[in-house]
Amino acid sequence: MIDLRFLRDNPEVVRASQRARGEDPALVDALLEADASRRAAVAAADNLRAEQKARGKLVGKASPEDRPALLAGAQELSAKVKEAEAAQQQADAALDAAHRAISNVVQEGAPAGGEADFVVLETVGDVPTFDFEPKDHLELSESLNLIDMERGAKVSGARFYFLTGYGAMLQLGLLQLAAQRATANGFTMMIPPVLVRPEIMAGTGFLGAHAAEVYHLQDDDLYLVGTSEVPLAGYHSGEILDLAEKPKRYAGWSSCFRREAGSYGKDTRGIIRVHQFDKVEMFTYCKPEDADAEHQRLLGWERDMLAAIEVPYRVIDVAAGDLGSSAARKFDCEAWVPTQQTYRELTSTSNCTTFQSRRLGVRYRDENGKPQVAATLNGTLATTRWIVAILENHQQADGSVRVPAALVPFVGTDVLTAP
């Protein structure tokens, strides 16, 4: 949730943010009204409780002849207090609903517009040229026995797959390399649960516009996570952290699940857009004033991993209309996919400022010992989709694929060949 004090002082900034996202600016006015109504309800209830307390003292001191009238008045006042407290509860609920309807305030400098309105910040590496007709990642995978889509569909349905042989080793190598680098950079490795409670999923902002993409186990009222950002965000929910010396950094290794609702007909070939994949995700808790610098650090660690797999890529500043509800700013790294003649997202890093922590109750103590709301950030360090870029960019004329040097110790071979 956004900061209500910021909203009261800067309503037009929040309206502009809503317009930049393509969302309704009238929600800002609804939240301002709900905030004012709630504050009025609290004041009314507080005043009546104070009056009730004063009346109680008068009853205790009253003479026998005056007491009946005072008691009758006290009972009437007690009924009014109950009504006021009920009105306050309703105002609290209305404020919470209006508050949760507003997405995070887009950071100044983020591009306006929708999915196609990103800004390219940098292009890294040379796009490969081939003196043969390149194969796409699925054709390569099938010829090298790396991915089995047919049996994945037989067992689980469309958009599921088996990683087999060196395909499995390639993914494990990617994730292990990411884990080693994360640990070297001061992250604590975590293997989190992949089922979370509704309040944790809602707290991270994934039950708003993207709720249709989330798998829900109705009998247990638990959600399968689409990223380990979710359990890592909930890890310190309701806690006060020590951020005096440095941010708290975690790297979560987990399977991730997405329904891909609304994406029918898109990327149905291969493993670009699937229902289940594995990922190592960086997650940081820090002071709000340190969040921008931390965002650049996360982007730097992503770039280091992309350099390790030796693929050309570009860094984009994602437009406001393409941000998730919790992100104030997001940078993506997109790798070149030769057979598509375009760049496709491999990493994403988001600065969520205090939006998630305010929902989840994550705080830290400032230099005066006063609790303040922490900032949270996240970023991809490796995921299954990276296999697409590795296979297509490192394919050779004979149908084999060169394994990037950084992955050879994990995969166990420097060239993937047909069996």
HUSULRA-V359509 format. One record per helix or strand. SS is the DSSP state (a for helix, b for strand). FROM is the first residue (numbers start at 0). LEN is the number of residues. If there is no record, write none. Layout:
# HUSULRA-V359509
ss:from:len
SS:FROM:LEN
SS:FROM:LEN
This chain:
# HUSULRA-V359509
ss:from:len
a:3:6
a:10:11
a:25:36
a:63:37
a:114:3
b:118:6
a:136:7
b:146:2
a:148:8
b:161:2
a:165:19
b:187:3
b:194:3
a:197:6
a:210:3
b:214:3
b:221:3
a:228:7
b:239:2
b:247:10
b:275:11
a:287:21
b:312:5
a:319:3
b:328:9
a:337:3
b:341:10
a:354:6
b:362:3
b:370:3
b:374:9
a:385:8
b:394:1
b:400:2
a:404:7
b:414:2
